[in-house]
Amino acid sequence: MIDLSGQVVAVTGAGRGLGRLYALDLAGRGASVVVNDLGSAMSGDGVDSGVAGAVVAEIRAAGGVAVVSTDSVASSEGAAAIVATAVDNFGRLDAVISNAGIFGSVAFDELTPQQWRRMLEVHLDGGFYLSQAAYRVMKPQGYGRIVFVSSSAGLFGQPMEAHYAAAKSGLVGLSNVIAIEGAMHGITANTVLPFGFSRMVTETVGDPKFLEDSGFLNVIAPELVVPMVTYLASRECTVTRQNFSACAGRFARVFTGLGSGWAAETGVVPTAEQVAEHFGDIEATQPFTVPGSIFDEVLAVCELRGVDAFGASPQS
């Protein structure tokens, strides 16, 4: 059993849906949980402080330990307050689940700057503020687990969701860098791309009867997402800088691969016509590598060109 006794975890957006289930499972395994939620509507409008309180009451009724946080992740001050709630109440912070988010569908050509900015403020800016505040606590203690809730909408695309997709895919880049910098401090950072029935799915599909008739609801029960998040937040997890899909009880790594492509002759400036001629090789997905960082790609190209990455000239 993955035992989280003595661990402290903060979960944002934990008042409803998947966030609530994450908090319940973590608490059920012995973690002390900061249940953070503004209690807003899916659009981000309104506030209901009782939403987070209800989950805390549920955890305590089951014998667990939890405290309420109603601060917003959309500001550095709010995120710092969430982390401070963990440290002030429990003396440390072992993991954060960056789950808080809003949602709304709009055609790309109708998307307003205000809608764009608001989505990024909550998802991407909020992920940055929360993880940075948590990182500053985790670094001196030499341990931490950061889990970002990203989305397949960002990595694979979803119509009517340009702002949401951009924000969610941005979390992948953020996680990659935190993972690299955090490695020497015992801090891991990974993302989860969850798909479970929630308010967000209802708004996306827009036809509850269709969902029921298709059996889709049963297939994507939200409980089926939880195990991946719990694992990544635990000491048992040692992987970092990775992304995982969690859908209908199927868990799989999602990665960005780099094809071998086509290389022009050394010393020759390639033309657009040559790119067109060799485009089949350029766009091929096999064979591929998965670079561990930008440096892996640079070093591979240097090797291809016979260049010493540290300053020597190309080999004759």
C-alpha positions as CSV (number, residue, x, y, z in Angstrom):
1,M,0.0,0.0,0.0
2,I,1.2,3.5,-0.8
3,D,1.2,5.0,2.7
4,L,1.2,8.8,2.9
5,S,1.3,9.1,6.7
6,G,3.3,12.1,7.8
7,Q,3.1,13.6,4.3
8,V,1.5,17.0,3.7
9,V,-0.2,17.7,0.4
10,A,-1.9,20.8,-1.0
11,V,-4.6,20.2,-3.7
12,T,-6.0,23.2,-5.5
13,G,-9.5,23.1,-7.0
14,A,-10.2,20.4,-4.4
15,G,-13.8,21.3,-3.6
16,R,-15.5,19.5,-6.4
17,G,-14.9,16.9,-9.2
18,L,-11.5,15.3,-9.7
19,G,-9.8,17.7,-7.2
20,R,-12.1,16.5,-4.4
21,L,-11.4,12.8,-5.3
22,Y,-7.6,13.5,-5.2
23,A,-7.9,15.1,-1.8
24,L,-10.1,12.2,-0.4
25,D,-7.7,9.5,-1.6
26,L,-4.6,11.3,-0.3
27,A,-6.2,11.9,3.0
28,G,-7.4,8.3,3.1
29,R,-3.8,7.2,2.8
30,G,-2.7,9.2,5.8
31,A,-1.7,12.6,4.2
32,S,-2.6,15.8,5.9
33,V,-4.3,17.8,3.1
34,V,-4.8,21.4,2.4
35,V,-8.1,21.6,0.5
36,N,-8.0,24.7,-1.6
37,D,-11.0,26.0,-3.6
38,L,-12.7,29.3,-4.2
39,G,-16.0,27.6,-4.9
40,S,-16.3,29.4,-8.2
41,A,-18.5,28.3,-11.1
42,M,-16.8,26.6,-14.1
43,S,-16.5,30.0,-15.8
44,G,-14.6,31.3,-12.8
45,D,-17.4,33.5,-11.6
46,G,-18.6,33.7,-8.0
47,V,-17.2,32.5,-4.7
48,D,-18.4,29.9,-2.2
49,S,-16.2,29.3,0.7
50,G,-18.3,26.4,1.9
51,V,-17.2,24.2,-1.0
52,A,-13.7,23.6,0.4
53,G,-15.1,23.3,3.9
54,A,-17.5,20.5,2.9
55,V,-14.6,18.4,1.6
56,V,-12.6,19.1,4.8
57,A,-15.6,18.0,6.9
58,E,-15.9,14.8,4.8
59,I,-12.2,14.0,5.3
60,R,-12.4,14.6,9.0
61,A,-15.5,12.5,9.4
62,A,-13.6,9.6,7.9
63,G,-10.8,10.1,10.4
64,G,-8.5,12.1,8.2
65,V,-6.7,15.4,8.6
66,A,-7.4,18.4,6.5
67,V,-7.6,22.2,6.6
68,V,-9.5,24.7,4.4
69,S,-7.9,27.2,2.0
70,T,-9.9,29.6,-0.1
71,D,-7.1,31.6,-1.5
72,S,-6.8,32.1,-5.3
73,V,-3.9,30.6,-7.3
74,A,-4.3,33.4,-9.8
75,S,-2.0,35.7,-7.8
76,S,1.4,35.1,-6.3
77,E,0.0,36.3,-2.9
78,G,-2.8,33.8,-3.1
79,A,-0.5,30.9,-4.0
80,A,1.9,31.8,-1.3
81,A,-0.9,31.8,1.2
82,I,-1.9,28.2,0.1
83,V,1.6,27.0,0.8
84,A,1.8,29.0,4.1
85,T,-1.4,27.2,5.2
86,A,0.3,23.9,4.8
87,V,3.5,25.0,6.6
88,D,1.7,26.9,9.4
89,N,-0.6,24.0,10.1
90,F,1.6,21.0,9.5
91,G,5.2,22.2,9.5
92,R,6.1,21.2,6.0
93,L,4.8,20.6,2.4
94,D,5.6,17.4,0.6
95,A,3.5,17.6,-2.5
96,V,1.2,19.9,-4.4
97,I,-1.5,19.0,-7.0
98,S,-2.0,22.0,-9.3
99,N,-5.5,21.2,-10.3
100,A,-7.5,24.5,-10.0
101,G,-8.9,25.7,-13.2
102,I,-11.8,27.3,-15.2
103,F,-13.3,26.4,-18.5
104,G,-15.3,27.9,-21.3
105,S,-15.7,27.1,-25.0
106,V,-15.4,29.8,-27.6
107,A,-14.4,29.9,-31.3
108,F,-10.9,31.0,-32.0
109,D,-11.9,34.0,-34.1
110,E,-14.3,35.1,-31.4
111,L,-11.9,34.7,-28.5
112,T,-11.4,38.0,-26.7
113,P,-8.2,39.2,-25.1
114,Q,-9.9,39.2,-21.8
115,Q,-11.0,35.6,-22.1
116,W,-7.5,34.6,-23.2
117,R,-5.9,36.4,-20.3
118,R,-8.3,35.0,-17.7
119,M,-7.7,31.4,-18.8
120,L,-3.9,31.8,-18.6
121,E,-4.1,33.6,-15.3
122,V,-5.8,30.7,-13.6
123,H,-4.2,27.7,-15.3
124,L,-0.7,28.7,-16.4
125,D,0.0,31.7,-14.1
126,G,-1.6,29.8,-11.2
127,G,0.5,26.8,-11.9
128,F,3.6,28.9,-11.8
129,Y,2.7,30.8,-8.7
130,L,1.8,27.6,-6.8
131,S,4.8,25.6,-7.9
132,Q,7.3,28.4,-7.2
133,A,5.9,28.9,-3.7
134,A,6.0,25.2,-3.0
135,Y,9.5,24.8,-4.6
136,R,10.9,27.4,-2.2
137,V,9.7,25.2,0.7
138,M,10.7,21.9,-0.8
139,K,14.2,22.9,-1.9
140,P,15.6,23.4,1.7
141,Q,13.9,20.2,2.9
142,G,15.4,18.2,0.1
143,Y,12.2,16.7,-1.1
144,G,9.1,17.5,-3.0
145,R,6.5,16.2,-5.5
146,I,4.8,18.6,-7.9
147,V,2.0,17.4,-10.1
148,F,0.4,19.6,-12.7
149,V,-3.0,18.8,-14.1
150,S,-2.5,19.4,-17.9
151,S,-4.8,18.3,-20.6
152,S,-5.0,16.3,-23.9
153,A,-6.7,19.4,-25.2
154,G,-3.4,21.2,-25.1
155,L,-1.1,18.5,-26.4
156,F,-3.4,17.1,-29.0
157,G,-5.9,19.9,-29.6
158,Q,-9.6,20.5,-29.0
159,P,-11.8,22.8,-31.0
160,M,-13.3,25.9,-29.3
161,E,-10.5,25.8,-26.6
162,A,-7.5,27.7,-27.9
163,H,-7.1,29.6,-24.6
164,Y,-7.5,26.5,-22.5
165,A,-5.3,24.4,-24.7
166,A,-2.5,27.0,-24.7
167,A,-2.6,27.3,-20.9
168,K,-2.6,23.6,-20.3
169,S,0.2,22.8,-22.7
170,G,2.2,25.7,-21.1
171,L,2.2,23.7,-17.9
172,V,4.1,20.9,-19.7
173,G,7.0,23.3,-20.5
174,L,6.9,24.7,-16.9
175,S,7.0,21.2,-15.5
176,N,9.9,20.2,-17.7
177,V,12.1,23.0,-16.3
178,I,11.1,22.5,-12.7
179,A,12.0,18.8,-13.1
180,I,15.5,19.6,-14.4
181,E,16.3,22.2,-11.8
182,G,14.6,20.3,-9.0
183,A,16.4,17.0,-9.6
184,M,19.4,17.9,-7.4
185,H,17.0,18.9,-4.6
186,G,14.9,15.7,-4.6
187,I,12.0,17.5,-6.3
188,T,10.1,15.8,-9.1
189,A,7.6,17.4,-11.4
190,N,5.2,15.6,-13.7
191,T,1.9,16.3,-15.5
192,V,-1.3,14.3,-15.7
193,L,-3.7,14.5,-18.6
194,P,-6.9,13.4,-17.0
195,F,-10.3,12.5,-18.6
196,G,-13.1,11.9,-16.1
197,F,-16.7,12.8,-16.1
198,S,-17.1,16.2,-14.4
199,R,-18.6,19.7,-14.9
200,M,-16.0,20.3,-17.6
201,V,-17.0,17.2,-19.7
202,T,-20.7,18.2,-19.4
203,E,-20.0,21.6,-20.8
204,T,-17.7,20.3,-23.5
205,V,-20.2,17.7,-24.8
206,G,-23.3,19.7,-24.0
207,D,-25.8,16.9,-24.2
208,P,-26.1,14.8,-21.0
209,K,-28.6,12.5,-22.6
210,F,-26.1,11.6,-25.3
211,L,-23.5,10.9,-22.6
212,E,-25.9,8.5,-20.8
213,D,-27.1,6.7,-23.9
214,S,-23.6,6.2,-25.2
215,G,-22.3,4.7,-21.9
216,F,-19.6,7.3,-21.9
217,L,-20.3,8.3,-18.3
218,N,-19.5,4.8,-16.9
219,V,-16.4,4.5,-19.0
220,I,-14.8,7.7,-17.8
221,A,-15.8,7.6,-14.1
222,P,-13.6,10.2,-12.4
223,E,-12.4,7.7,-9.8
224,L,-10.4,6.0,-12.6
225,V,-8.1,9.0,-12.9
226,V,-7.1,9.2,-9.2
227,P,-4.5,6.4,-8.9
228,M,-2.0,8.2,-11.3
229,V,-2.2,11.5,-9.4
230,T,-1.8,9.7,-6.0
231,Y,1.2,7.8,-7.3
232,L,3.0,10.8,-8.7
233,A,2.4,12.7,-5.4
234,S,4.0,9.9,-3.3
235,R,7.5,8.9,-2.3
236,E,7.2,5.8,-4.4
237,C,7.3,7.9,-7.5
238,T,10.9,8.6,-8.6
239,V,10.2,9.5,-12.3
240,T,10.3,13.2,-13.3
241,R,9.8,15.4,-16.4
242,Q,7.1,13.1,-17.7
243,N,3.5,13.3,-18.7
244,F,0.8,10.7,-18.2
245,S,-2.6,10.2,-19.7
246,A,-5.3,8.9,-17.4
247,C,-8.5,7.9,-19.1
248,A,-11.1,5.2,-18.3
249,G,-8.6,3.2,-16.2
250,R,-6.0,3.3,-19.0
251,F,-2.7,5.0,-18.0
252,A,0.0,5.8,-20.6
253,R,3.0,8.0,-21.0
254,V,2.6,11.0,-23.3
255,F,5.9,12.3,-24.8
256,T,7.4,14.6,-27.3
257,G,9.6,12.7,-29.7
258,L,12.3,14.0,-32.0
259,G,12.5,12.3,-35.4
260,S,15.9,11.7,-37.0
261,G,14.8,13.9,-40.0
262,W,17.0,14.9,-42.9
263,A,20.3,16.8,-42.8
264,A,21.7,18.8,-45.6
265,E,25.3,18.3,-46.5
266,T,27.8,19.9,-44.2
267,G,28.8,23.3,-45.3
268,V,25.9,23.6,-47.7
269,V,23.0,26.1,-47.1
270,P,19.8,24.1,-47.8
271,T,17.0,25.6,-49.9
272,A,13.3,25.5,-49.5
273,E,13.2,23.2,-52.6
274,Q,15.4,20.7,-50.8
275,V,13.1,20.8,-47.8
276,A,10.2,20.0,-50.1
277,E,12.2,17.2,-51.8
278,H,13.0,15.6,-48.4
279,F,9.9,16.4,-46.6
280,G,8.9,12.8,-46.2
281,D,12.0,12.2,-44.2
282,I,11.6,15.4,-42.3
283,E,8.1,14.7,-41.1
284,A,8.6,11.0,-40.4
285,T,8.0,9.9,-36.8
286,Q,10.3,6.9,-36.9
287,P,12.9,6.5,-35.7
288,F,12.8,9.0,-32.8
289,T,14.4,10.0,-29.6
290,V,13.0,11.6,-26.5
291,P,15.5,14.4,-25.5
292,G,16.0,14.9,-21.8
293,S,16.4,18.6,-22.3
294,I,17.2,21.1,-25.0
295,F,20.9,20.2,-24.6
296,D,20.3,16.6,-25.7
297,E,19.1,17.9,-29.1
298,V,22.0,20.3,-29.5
299,L,24.6,17.7,-28.6
300,A,23.0,15.2,-31.1
301,V,23.2,17.8,-33.9
302,C,26.8,18.6,-32.9
303,E,27.7,15.0,-33.1
304,L,26.0,14.7,-36.5
305,R,28.0,17.6,-37.8
306,G,31.3,16.5,-36.2
307,V,31.4,19.6,-34.0
308,D,32.8,19.7,-30.5
309,A,30.0,21.4,-28.5
310,F,32.6,23.0,-26.4
311,G,34.2,25.0,-29.1
312,A,36.2,22.9,-31.6
313,S,35.8,23.4,-35.3
314,P,34.0,20.9,-37.5
315,Q,36.0,17.9,-38.4
316,S,37.5,18.0,-41.9
